[in-house]
Amino acid sequence: MHSEQRLWVEKYRPLCIEDAQQIHRETYKMLGKLAQSDDFPHILFYGPSGAGKRTLTKCLLQELYKTNSVHKIKSEHKEFKASATSSTIVECVVFSSNFHIEVTPSDADNQDRVIVQKLIKEVAGSQQLDTKAQKSFKVVVIHELDNLTREAQAALRRTMETYMPYCRIIANCESLSKVIQPLRSRCLQVRVPAPSGQEITRVLDQISRTEGFDLPSQLAFSISNYSRRNLRRAIMMLQTAKLKNEKLSDKTYIPAPEYETYTRDIAKMVVQEQSPKQLRQIRTKLYELLTKGITSDMIFQILAREFLKKSQSNDKNSAALPEIIKPEVLKFAVMFEHRCKEGSKAIFHLEAFLARVMAIFKGYQIRAMGQKQY
Amino acid sequence: MDKFFKRGGAEASKQKTPGAQSASTNQDKEMKDLTQTNATPQKPKFTPWVEKYRPSKVEEVSHQVEVVSALRNSILTGQVPHLMFYGPPGTGKTSTILALSKELFGPDFFKQRVIELNASDERGIAVVREKVKKFAQKKIAKHPDSSFPCPPIQIVILDEADSMTIDAQAALRRIIEQYSSNTRFCIICNYISKIIDPLASRCVKFRFSPIGKEAQIERLRMICDREGVNVASDDVLASLVDISAGDLRRSINTLQTASTFKLQSLQVKDIANISGIVPEETIKKVEKVLTTTEGFGDVQSLTQELVLDGFDVQQLMYQILETFIANEKIPDLVKAKISEVIAEADTKVLQGGDEELNLLYTLSTMSKIIRGQ
């Protein structure tokens, strides 16, 4: 009964290289080779979310130390003083096994530098405790390296070189461009592409077989389509679908995450009516999203994707805009997204963007009407 | 050299314990470490080649001819000014100052006379005041029995100084002057513009230029020989150097990583595989789509594919630009326009803009420009 409760994402995550033959076979092979040699570099995995970066990290750890105890992880809450003089306390959660620790320094927002300086240096500076271990170094796993502030990244630079005899860093990030060059040049950069649609369907199939239910191939296909090549999401979708329906058929409705449907509604509202009144209604919706902790980048992404989607003439519900104004909308999406990053209040820029889209769309409609009349 | 870094590592971990709340447990750990290292023979430690082949003499520093000739005199006379080294990463700034101090003081006094503070140490204003001041206040005498020049000075190396706060930099001003009788500062940074003027004007500035192709190849070949790495042809080293764009550390690191995979001989494609550059076929595909496509949809699906394949967008844009600039069929004006679009997108991505949106915008604008709209 207990095992039933587990998330399939965790349950079916391969934990060693032998199990992980489905996706990224070449990468695993390469890492396996690398783990055996004594020259083990720092590693930086980069790729979109749900591509398998964490799984790769776990398998790699297993391969390095050849023991299951790398997966026996305890979590610990740590506190650090921000500096010798100030009284600010920086908190973070550290996951550790006997061989490695895992941190997400970006959890500490602007104080992430402290975590890098204190925690990582502390761990990196002491030697591997278990001398019988396969490797003479420990591993520090840093998640979301791209979300670290510049200062924190700069703080990592020398640490990575000085403590190399004791410690290797395995970092993962979504976009490499946000990682400073000096860090990149110290790591072996491993690209982790998102699995292809076929690979996702294969994994889904396998899960359904192990769980003992029928997964119609049509449904598997549409799940992998909806997931946008994000394996974690695909598996989550499958599990939700299975939880809601006793039996799965081709036409089973695949629930999208709530916030996505909600954001899509906003896009639809923009296309339906262009008026200050409508904009006011949209504002409440945007606030709703922002207060629920949906980041502005995500909202921008979903909105832009909706507006730029290939339009199907028969679909009344779609928020897709006419081809001809798409480039202009895109231009403003990029512009406002950038401003949003520079500025501090996301709502201004989101609204400005939507108002702009309304204006463009209205202008297009008026022109189209005019052409029809003459 | 090697030894120094190990000892330095252990030292630093001891230094930072005060203040940390887990001081006692940490010491316990260290005790254990010590007993264990005594009990069992050490496994051979792996050092990065970057550290292993750091030049130990100023003369050995690659490529930086002017810097070397200026510093040669310092070593002979024992007169060192305050120094400021600036230049892109991997050009030998840290190596030069380490080599210089080693030549000045020799291994015996190196540790006493040199303090290295980098961005991984806390460097707020308080630290600069306390740590640097304490170090600078030490009285030192000339050691005549040493075979090295060993002048009566000590060196404070402030590595990666561009990540210091303005306040901390300002605090340094007085300290530099006050203790200039026996202390020299070496400030190392990537961007001189991030160092406040009063600090910059107190130092002799040296610019480190990106290391040229020949110098890099020479260095890499030396490492290959010593480490027994087999290289299929000279092209391999050349491509290494091309990828790293003047950053010697990057080429050495890439070489070392590459050497861990292959035992027989290194090929050009091995280098390409691990260095994070986008494969040629992908760029060709982008080029084809951009020059032939009519609609917006094609560019859209191409972008999505590129992003999901996890390519580094900046690298991708850089390579696309290279290809288009090399293409002789494209008129100069179009090339100029393309460069502008890419430059703009590059800034936005660097400042944290969304990669997918920016790439989509860049590619769609490019295809429009190419089609002459």
Chai-1 contact restraints between the chains, C-beta under 6 A:
chainA,res_idxA,chainB,res_idxB,connection_type,confidence,min_distance_angstrom,max_distance_angstrom,comment,restraint_id
A,K33,B,F261,contact,1.0,0.0,6.0,A-B,restraint_1
A,L34,B,T260,contact,1.0,0.0,6.0,A-B,restraint_2
A,S37,B,T260,contact,1.0,0.0,6.0,A-B,restraint_3
A,D38,B,F46,contact,1.0,0.0,6.0,A-B,restraint_4
A,D39,B,F46,contact,1.0,0.0,6.0,A-B,restraint_5
A,D39,B,T260,contact,1.0,0.0,6.0,A-B,restraint_6
A,P41,B,T257,contact,1.0,0.0,6.0,A-B,restraint_7
A,G47,B,G310,contact,1.0,0.0,6.0,A-B,restraint_8
A,P48,B,L308,contact,1.0,0.0,6.0,A-B,restraint_9
A,P48,B,G310,contact,1.0,0.0,6.0,A-B,restraint_10
A,S83,B,G124,contact,1.0,0.0,6.0,A-B,restraint_11
A,A84,B,G19,contact,1.0,0.0,6.0,A-B,restraint_12
A,T85,B,A126,contact,1.0,0.0,6.0,A-B,restraint_13
A,Q117,B,E122,contact,1.0,0.0,6.0,A-B,restraint_14
A,G125,B,G9,contact,1.0,0.0,6.0,A-B,restraint_15
A,G125,B,A12,contact,1.0,0.0,6.0,A-B,restraint_16
A,G125,B,S13,contact,1.0,0.0,6.0,A-B,restraint_17
A,S126,B,S13,contact,1.0,0.0,6.0,A-B,restraint_18
A,S126,B,K29,contact,1.0,0.0,6.0,A-B,restraint_19
A,Q127,B,D33,contact,1.0,0.0,6.0,A-B,restraint_20
A,T131,B,Q36,contact,1.0,0.0,6.0,A-B,restraint_21
A,T131,B,T40,contact,1.0,0.0,6.0,A-B,restraint_22
A,S136,B,K43,contact,1.0,0.0,6.0,A-B,restraint_23
A,E151,B,S163,contact,1.0,0.0,6.0,A-B,restraint_24
A,A154,B,A119,contact,1.0,0.0,6.0,A-B,restraint_25
A,A154,B,E160,contact,1.0,0.0,6.0,A-B,restraint_26
A,A154,B,S163,contact,1.0,0.0,6.0,A-B,restraint_27
A,A155,B,A119,contact,1.0,0.0,6.0,A-B,restraint_28
A,A155,B,S120,contact,1.0,0.0,6.0,A-B,restraint_29
A,R158,B,N118,contact,1.0,0.0,6.0,A-B,restraint_30
A,R158,B,S120,contact,1.0,0.0,6.0,A-B,restraint_31
A,T159,B,S120,contact,1.0,0.0,6.0,A-B,restraint_32
A,T162,B,G9,contact,1.0,0.0,6.0,A-B,restraint_33
A,Y163,B,G9,contact,1.0,0.0,6.0,A-B,restraint_34
A,M164,B,P48,contact,1.0,0.0,6.0,A-B,restraint_35
A,P165,B,K6,contact,1.0,0.0,6.0,A-B,restraint_36
A,P165,B,K45,contact,1.0,0.0,6.0,A-B,restraint_37
A,S175,B,E355,contact,1.0,0.0,6.0,A-B,restraint_38
A,L176,B,D312,contact,1.0,0.0,6.0,A-B,restraint_39
A,S177,B,V313,contact,1.0,0.0,6.0,A-B,restraint_40
A,S177,B,Q314,contact,1.0,0.0,6.0,A-B,restraint_41
A,S177,B,V349,contact,1.0,0.0,6.0,A-B,restraint_42
A,P182,B,P89,contact,1.0,0.0,6.0,A-B,restraint_43
A,S185,B,D247,contact,1.0,0.0,6.0,A-B,restraint_44
A,S185,B,R249,contact,1.0,0.0,6.0,A-B,restraint_45
A,S185,B,R250,contact,1.0,0.0,6.0,A-B,restraint_46
A,L188,B,T257,contact,1.0,0.0,6.0,A-B,restraint_47
A,Q189,B,G276,contact,1.0,0.0,6.0,A-B,restraint_48
A,R191,B,G310,contact,1.0,0.0,6.0,A-B,restraint_49
A,V192,B,G310,contact,1.0,0.0,6.0,A-B,restraint_50
A,P193,B,D309,contact,1.0,0.0,6.0,A-B,restraint_51
A,P193,B,G310,contact,1.0,0.0,6.0,A-B,restraint_52
A,A194,B,L308,contact,1.0,0.0,6.0,A-B,restraint_53
A,R229,B,L308,contact,1.0,0.0,6.0,A-B,restraint_54
A,D297,B,D354,contact,1.0,0.0,6.0,A-B,restraint_55
A,A304,B,L357,contact,1.0,0.0,6.0,A-B,restraint_56
A,K310,B,G297,contact,1.0,0.0,6.0,A-B,restraint_57
A,E323,B,F296,contact,1.0,0.0,6.0,A-B,restraint_58
A,K326,B,F296,contact,1.0,0.0,6.0,A-B,restraint_59
A,P327,B,S364,contact,1.0,0.0,6.0,A-B,restraint_60
A,L330,B,Y361,contact,1.0,0.0,6.0,A-B,restraint_61
A,A333,B,L357,contact,1.0,0.0,6.0,A-B,restraint_62
A,V334,B,L357,contact,1.0,0.0,6.0,A-B,restraint_63
A,V334,B,N358,contact,1.0,0.0,6.0,A-B,restraint_64
A,V334,B,Y361,contact,1.0,0.0,6.0,A-B,restraint_65
A,E337,B,G353,contact,1.0,0.0,6.0,A-B,restraint_66
A,E337,B,D354,contact,1.0,0.0,6.0,A-B,restraint_67
A,E337,B,L357,contact,1.0,0.0,6.0,A-B,restraint_68
A,H338,B,K348,contact,1.0,0.0,6.0,A-B,restraint_69
A,H338,B,G353,contact,1.0,0.0,6.0,A-B,restraint_70
A,K341,B,G352,contact,1.0,0.0,6.0,A-B,restraint_71
A,K341,B,G353,contact,1.0,0.0,6.0,A-B,restraint_72
